[in-house]
Every structure is written in structure tokens, then in C-alpha cells.
Amino acid sequence: MSRGDLNVSRWLEAHTDRSAALTTLPRNAILADIAGTGDYHLVITDLKFEKDTKCRLKVYKGTLLTSDQALANVPNSLISFYADQLEPRIPVVAVACSSELFLYKNLKPYYKFRVPYCPLLQEEKDIWNEILQDQEANLVNTEKLVSVLKNISYSNLSAR
């Protein structure tokens, strides 16, 4: 019998729950030792784009949902890190939502940081408005817009 005759998948299907209805992106799912016990949990953001539903921060231990919290906005990314040297080492889970950063420790809200407002230069604002108008008309002249953006110094451009 050859290998082609064997129809064996190399992937192990450890858990499938079609009723979980999770929608996420790779940058919105991490494994973290959120309790400091050496037991890693799946921390995931469930993206909801409907008008009356909120995105949620969910934590799974194995196949069991252990925590489910509403998020204020659509999350961009998720990360865990250690903020102190205290024992037991308990990481902070950070969720970036638009211009805000929500920090959770022990699955409880710990800190909220808002990126300060950065005003746009008038030239940059005009370029973005022109891009929006051109997209509606399907006539984007990218070479012209990029050349105008190159004339503005990098330190003066907005990060958004």
C-alpha cells in the first residue's frame, strides 16, 4: 500500500464547536498563563460587526469558556506581557481598540490608556479627503498623492 492510498490527515482535530460562533483574526488570539499557575488559556476576541452586538473578550480553558467580557470597540490586536516582577508572575492582557488600549489583569479591567489626539496638517487632511472623493468615483491617482505626501516631512505625518 502506498502513501497515496492512505487518506490520513496529519492534523489532529482537538476541538470543534460549531455552536461557539467565534469570528476572529490571527492577531486577536493568544495563549497566556493568565492566572500565573503555569496553565495556559486561549484568550481570544470575538469580533462582531452587527450594529447592536458588541465585540467580546473570551477566555477558554480547554473547551470550557471561563470568562466573557464586552469590549467598547472593535479590537485591533491582543497581547500579553508581564508588567511587574511580583510572584506569582501574572501577565497583563492588553487589547487595542481604535485609539485606546485596555489592560486586564486577573481577567479584570486594570488600566485604560488613550492615545493623545494628534492634529492633522492641512495638506495631509486635503490628501485624505481627495482620496475619499476619488474612491467614490473610482479614480484614484496614487502617484500624484504619494508625491504630495513625500513633500511633507515624516515627523509631521500622523500615525493614523
C-alpha positions, 0 to 999 in steps of 0.5 A: 500500500502506498502513501497515496492510498492512505487518506490520513490527515496529519492534523489532529482535530482537538476541538470543534464547536460549531455552536461557539460562533467565534469570528476572529483574526490571527492577531486577536488570539493568544495563549497566556498563563493568565492566572500565573499557575503555569496553565495556559488559556486561549484568550481570544476576541470575538469580533462582531460587526452587527450594529447592536452586538458588541465585540467580546473578550473570551477566555477558554480553558480547554473547551470550557469558556471561563470568562466573557467580557464586552469590549467598547470597540472593535479590537485591533490586536491582543497581547500579553506581557508581564508588567511587574516582577511580583510572584506569582508572575501574572501577565497583563492582557492588553487589547487595542481598540481604535485609539485606546488600549485596555489592560486586564489583569486577573481577567479584570479591567486594570488600566485604560490608556488613550492615545493623545489626539494628534492634529492633522496638517492641512495638506495631509487632511486635503490628501485624505479627503481627495482620496475619499472623493476619488474612491467614490468615483473610482479614480484614484491617482496614487502617484500624484498623492504619494508625491504630495505626501513625500513633500511633507516631512515624516515627523509631521505625518500622523500615525493614523 
